Amino acid sequence: MKLNIILTTDAEGPGRRLAIWTAGCKIRCPGCCNPEMFNPKGQLPDMTSAELAEKILSTPGIEGVSFLGGEPTEWAEELCEVVSLVRERSGLTFMLYTGHYLPELSGKALELAMACDVVVEGRYDKSKPESERPRPRRWIGSWNQNLIFNTNRYSEIDFSGSNTVELRIENGKVTLSGWPGAISFYRKARASDDHTSR
Ligand code: SF4
């Protein structure tokens, strides 16, 4: 499967996590902050489920894994295998972001969602920013999206508090991860800069 990985982040769910962005998303929410992940065959690292599970298990200091996208359910079979392999040898937690609502899922996609400790479900809707909610939740893009807790490893309280954004500079490339509102703001600012400098 084609993917991007950040080995340790504090900005993609509760605690310190390994974050995986899988390539490919057919949903195409207007205003999506990850359009570069739409292409399932993009120029990204390619890993098997076994390789990804080993990478997760060999990463120290994490309490869990977050699957983001793209749309991770488009790789449901592979990710179910990853969850199973990792759970055989660790107590790491799993968090899934999906643009689908759970009743829309079936087969392996639903199996993946139910195998994760916590799921953020639903389309990103830029007209409903999470910041407009009376008590905004951390790491959530828009207030129509739901949090589903499949186990008792996490609860609403883990999603309260201030949002986090991480900025990385690697090989001269700047990337932002975390709070979708800040990422959208950064992208607009960069697009405007690019336009001005032409
Ligand atoms: S489901 Fe996620 S990745 Fe896909 S378009 Fe919507 S916000 Fe973007």
Residues whose N, C-alpha, C, O or C-beta is under 5 A from the ligand:
A	BS01	SF4	C25 I27 R28 C29 C32 N34 G69 G70 E71 G99 Y124
